[in-house]
Amino acid sequence: MHRDLVGALDEGELQPLRDWLSSRQVDTGTLHELPQWDSSRFPELLPSSRRLADRTASANAEILAQLPKAAAAPGGVPLLLLFVFLSVEEEWERSYHYQPMWNTLQGVQDCLRDHGAVVRGEDAVLTRAVLALMESLSAQISAENAMTTGQSAAHEAALGTAAAKAREAAGIARTASAVYPELSTYLVGRAEECEAYNTVAGEAVCAVRDFLATGASLDRAIADLEAAEVGGEITEPVYVSELRAHRFSLMALNDARHDPWLRTDQGKIVYLYPFATRGATPQQVLDSVGAGAEEWFLGDVKPLSVSGSLKLDDVWDGSDAFKRHYDGSFLTLPQVVVAGVGGGELARLDAEIRFSKLGNHYVRFTTDITGVGPDELYAMMLRAAPEHGNVRVVFDGAPGREWPRLADLAVQLAEDTGRRLAETADTSEADVVARQGMFQLVVNVDAASTTPGPARSLVRREVRSAGDLLGAVGAQLLTNPVTFLIGALAEWIRYGTDNQLSSTTTGLIGERTVRTSNTTVIVAPGVAAFTQGTRASVAEFAASLDGLFAGWSVELADHYRRVDAIQEDVEAAESDHGVSAQALGTLERTLDSEKIRLNEFATGVRSTVALIRSPSLMASPVVADSLRLLLECCGFEGRVAELNAMIEEVTQEQLGVTIEKLARQREEQEAREEERRESVQRAKLEVFLAVIAAAGVSGIIQVLQAGFFGSDAAAVWAVGGVVGVVSLALVLGLVVWPRTQRNS
């Protein structure tokens, strides 16, 4: 009955099923977009929040609306649900926004629980089979979420649930084989493959947990993964590739089980989320913060305290000729608690918002590192990324408001800061530039040791140099950026320690600073804490410059748009030959004003860049040189060159061309108006000459009168001559004037 549809699904083609449902008036467009986080049909974000709106009710309502249409055809409801299932699966392949997927699957479950009575017979059986398969898919998404958030126990449990629900789906689908053989066979095949994958994956997670805890061999788990990969029971390419990736990770772990493993005994992680303010100078921002920030609501909480200084050490007391230096203020917020979706505290972080005199502001979360292995450090570092899985991020003591990721909370705090600044008189035009992907990690390793293998052990060897540390298993976490996604168990073990993604500088006593695109790691074992503070402040300063460049780029984009709009007005004026010189003058003044604004912007940018580059920013030449090397590692000069090139493009190529075009148009318009004025003058002169000519005719008449007539007749002739002269003058004027007007 559904042979062609099932055949297409076996080939991975969803369109025939979509067409079949559409022919029965089912709104497949809305159904397909339900799990998509960026769908235009659903609100992307809740008001004043960095959370995706809950779509459970929307999914419930949409399924309810389509249910009668699908139920009119044999097998229609199971196929309707299968379409939703495949749409969620498709979205899962491309997105880490799990919430809309979970909401969609839950909405379907809720709808069929309350309104499933309309589905009868074998259709009801297959409907239950698809619903069980949906529960399995939801559990698989939860398993991936647990993997990306470092919750190995939850990961194993979710894979077990996924396998159990898939087994349930297969058992239900078999009972409908007599009525719907093709559809039943398809569902059984999908469910059995899902069960097989999740079973072996769950066993691998369990084996890795045991390996990290005791150092037990992974040989059995590796063999099971390989058997599942090549045995033929699992043929779905995505599943096969994941099995291979898991196997490679386990093989790398197994090969390293007798090597020295790194343990970070003491250190700190700083999560930085830079942002920039526009429409207010850095000093105006600082003034507003100092004047009333203690009453601001940021993320629905008030600051615990406001400090009028960044409390930096005196190495930042430089010798700039203009008395400029790096300092600012900061707000201390309540502690932030990160918990798993199912509960259980994962981390507790101190929270601040730092404001700088130079404009490199940032949200700052910090947490200590105490006795953690590579897998734990991996989870801590991943927490910074916007691609991190869903967790529950809340302020301690402020229940009710939560965020799914640390990056979401950071952006919320930055945006709330912009709103509070805009409510202040001196910064009413303020706006904030903040993005989730604009983050940096600063990791300080103060003390470390190695153990023989991954298991916690009393046998430890103290790490006394950065070189020793970087040679241990787990050091690859410190020399690579935070990844944007995870595709396998313990994927970090396959990271290379020597790659093109990091740059390293070495200090006076062998301490090393490793910089990547989103991390700065300071490895300084055996160094006094107060000296480490200087290095950390330099690293944070360099890391926070991302916000400054983002703000400058947005500001320059605004200049570009304004100049582009003026350019359009100039081009419109060019095509309108009747435009006045006055209108062109107004355009020219607007353009001059924009040129002044752009020059002021460029001057401000170059002044700030010059200060950042200058050795006079720091009191110590050694620390200034360390900052210079760190800036080189993070590509500071390249970004400055790119920004200058953009400024030059707007100034010369766009603004300069527009100014030249406008000046040429104004010259041409002024020339035309001058020609009109000259034409008018010529017309007046010609009329005047015409009158003179008429007067000359009058003289001739007078001569004739004097020569040929006398007394009364002469008088009559004189009057007639005068009348004729005046008439002739008027006629000549009427003839000449329109002609001169046409010429003008």
Helices and strands as residue ranges (DSSP letters): H 3-10, H 15-22, H 28-33, H 56-71, H 76-92, H 99-115, G 116-118, H 121-148, H 152-174, H 181-214, H 219-230, H 237-255, E 260-278, H 282-292, G 293-295, E 305-307, G 314-316, E 328-339, E 345-356, E 361-369, H 374-382, E 392-395, H 406-422, G 425-427, E 431-433, E 440-452, E 461-462, H 466-469, G 475-479, G 491-494, E 503-506, E 512-515, E 519-523, H 529-575, H 581-613, G 615-617, H 621-633, H 636-648, I 649-656, H 657-708, H 711-743
